[in-house]
Every structure is written in C-alpha cells, then in structure tokens.
Amino acid sequence: MTPPRHGSGAGQDGPYEPGGFEAAVDHLADPLNDPLPGRHASPWFRAENTPAGEAAADGDGATPVQAPHGPQAAQGPPSEWYDPEGYERDWYGRQEPAQAPPVTVSPVTPAEPLPRHDETVALRKAEPRRIVVADQAVTAVLPVTTIRPQPEPDRDAGPGDADGTDASAPATGGRAERRRAAKGRGRRRGDGQPETGTAAGAGGADATPPKPMSRVEARRAAKAAKDSPAVVVSRVVGELFISLGVLMLLFVTYQLWWTNVRADQIAGKETHKIQDDWAKGKRSPGVFAPGEGFAIIHIPKLDVVTPIAEGISKEKVLDRGMVGHYGEEPLRTAMPSDKQGNFALAGHRNTHGEPFRYVNRLTPGDPIVVETQDAYYTYEMTSVLPQTSPSNVSVIGAVPPQSGFKKPGRYITLTTCTPEFTSTYRLIVWGKMVDERPRSEGKPDALLD
C-alpha cells in the first residue's frame, strides 16, 4: 500500500491518492446510505462508473492501475466516468418511461427585447423558463408568463379620460411615459388645465401646441367674430319691440286698474265732502261752478253711489270718477228741482271709476235716485237706446224723440260710451220722475231695500 502523505489520517490513503476518496466515503456510518457488503454506497463508484484502475483493485485483488498525475489529473474524470443520472437510478432504480397521453405544448416564442429608453435600463422582460410539472409520470415544459402590475384606476375620473382612452389601461413605454400617463389620469375633469399628452391614444407623444396666428389672421378672426350690421339692426329692433310691449302692458295696467283705484278714492272724498256740507247747513247758491259737486246719484240695482258735479269736463269731472251734468251751453239741461225739463248726465263706462259700466242691465221700472241738499228725487227707468252717434244731441232734449215721451215732463237721461273700452258710439238710458221726497221725511223706499 502507498504510504500515507501529509494531510491524511494514519492507515488511510491520502486525499490525492487513488482510492482515498473512496475510503473516506466507506468510513461514513450512515444507516440510510450503508451499502450491501462488498458494495459502495455512492453511485459514483459503481462498476459501470468506476475507472478501470480502481475496478481492478476492488474485490479481485488485481494490481490497481495508478491514476495519472500532473496535467492529466487536473483535467478531472473522463466524460464516461461522470454519471449525471446515477442519483436517480440509485433511489428509484431503472424505470421504463410510462406511456402517457400526448401533451400539446405550445412553442415558446422568444420575446423581442424592449426598446432601450433613456431614463431606465432596469426593466426587462423575463425570458421563458422551463418548469417541470409532474402529473402521472408525465413531464411537460411550459413557458413562464411575466405578469405586469396593473396601475390603480383613477377614483376621481370617470370610466375613461377626457380624450376617450381607458384610464385603467396600463401605459406602454418607459418610466417617462407611465409618469405622464399617471399625471394625466390624476387630473380632475373640468380643472381648466390642458393635458400634455395621452398614454395610449397617440403612443405617449405630447400634443402639438396650436400654431400662433399671424397679425392678418388675427384681424380676420376678430372681424369675423364681430356682428354684422344686419344682426345689430335686428337686435336693436327686437329690443325696441320688447320695450314697446312692456310700455303697452304698463299702460293697459294703468288704464284698467290704477285709474279705477284713483277715481274711487277721489269720488269717495267728494261724496263725504258734499254730505259734510249738508250736515253743517251750508246752503248751495243754486248755480255751481264747473267741477263742483252738488248731488249724489244712487242706482240700487247696480250698487252705484257717485257724486254729481257740474259740467262734463273729462279732466275735472269724468276722469275723477264723478258723473257730470250737462249744465253748459249749448248743451244745458234742467236741474232735478225744476218743475219741467230733462236732467241729463254723462259718465265713464270703462276706466276712471266706470260708474255707468252696467247701465245696459237696467230694465223698465228700476229706480234711479238723485239726492240733493233738500230732497230725494226718484226716477223709474223707461227705455234704452243701445247705440247712437256721439253727435246725436237730441237724446238730451226736453222731449227726446226716441225716448217714447210725448210731452214735456220731468225726465232723466244717462249717456255713456259703447261698445265697452271704446268711444265709437253712445248708449242712452231714459227715465221719468215718480217721487220727490224732502230730506226731512227720510230716505225713499228705493234706498231702504
């Protein structure tokens, strides 16, 4: 036996001597790896794997073949001595490949490398790896797919960005593109800030800023933005019509509503003034000035109580809500106290208090009472003339031709405009006196009902 060398135990082969590693392995006491008598535990030293020199020295006592030293020893064991499947055979034995159904494996296409970006070279697409899947003694090679993390969707934005792209779609390209895409998705809608680009719509390219206009183009644009003369004229005409409509509406409101309010106030004050004068015992001179009130007319059926003033002046009498007496020449008529004659009155049918608005509703026999300082004069309605010309002054004569009266007497005539809200024609109502009662005797029966 070769004497031991430095670094080796007594009675053992040196680590660089043939059979030294084999002897070291044999001295291991491992119950799981103890070989059968006369057998090596490791598959590295089986008969079919052991070099020729060591096989001769093992068991048969033949002279071992010296292992080569020097440069040849540094080259390692020969290729036929290395058995990569020995471990598997040692534990599982030789097995025949089981018949398995054919497994279709899609070919692995090598992925093209991503384009190099200026800002990062750290991200790479993983190359396909081989994974062995054991299922019923069948092995298959499957490609490994790299899963990219999906960006968190924008909570403020809607299902898509303002440009119609999906905000939840991952941005392509390098870190700069993803950063710009995330910045565009994080902006709220309607904040008035333009987006610098899109993540997927244009491939991450920035939007091209609008080209500034030249001075001539700016002038043309400003001129086109101005309204044409026709538009200006139509606008002015429209505003004039609107203003005119508003003025007409205000005028109608004034005529139909406010004039009645003011006339009722004035007529009421005048009625109280006349009654106060009578109560104080002020005697009337018998001749009254234009616009001066001297009597009160009562029409119970129409609920009319209005003062009677001298004259038919529109401004001084009629527009103030009072009834006017034809007392001026050439249309002078009698007074109620006269023993014979026609007491003719005029009043508005519409607006300004409208005391005679419903005189057309009077029927023969309806009472009309005229109250003066000394007496009550009661008339009964006899006839009506629905329509006549404003110039027909015969209706207020001593014996009106169309009234039905045949001889002089004590009559009353009421004149007003017709149709309503116009002054085209005149409506005439006649009556005759049926009672004269002094104030000391009290009110007549017509006013007591």
Secondary structure, 3 states (H helix, E strand, C coil): CCCCCCCCCCCCCCCCCCCHHHHHHHCCCCCCCCCCCCCCCCHHHCCCCCCHHHHHHCCCCCCCCCCCCCHHHHCCCCCCCCCCCHHHHHHHCCCCCCCCCCCCCCCCCCCCCCCCCCCCCCCCCCCCCCEECCCCCCCCEECCCCCCCCCCCCCCCCCECCCCCECCCCCCCCHHHHHHHHHHHHCCCCCCCCCCECCCCCCCCECCCCCCCCHHHHHHHHHHHCCCHHHHHHHHHHHHHHHHHHHHHHHHHHHHHHHHHHHHHHHHHHHHHHHHHHHHCCCCCCCCCCCCEEEEEEEHHHCEEEEEEEECCCCCCHHHCCEEECCCCCCCCCCCCCCCEEEEEECCCCCCCCCCCCHHHCCCCCEEEEECCCEEEEEEEEEEEEEECCCCHHHHCCCCCCCCCCCCCEEEEEEEEECCCCCCEEEEEEEEEEEEEEHHHCCCHHHHC
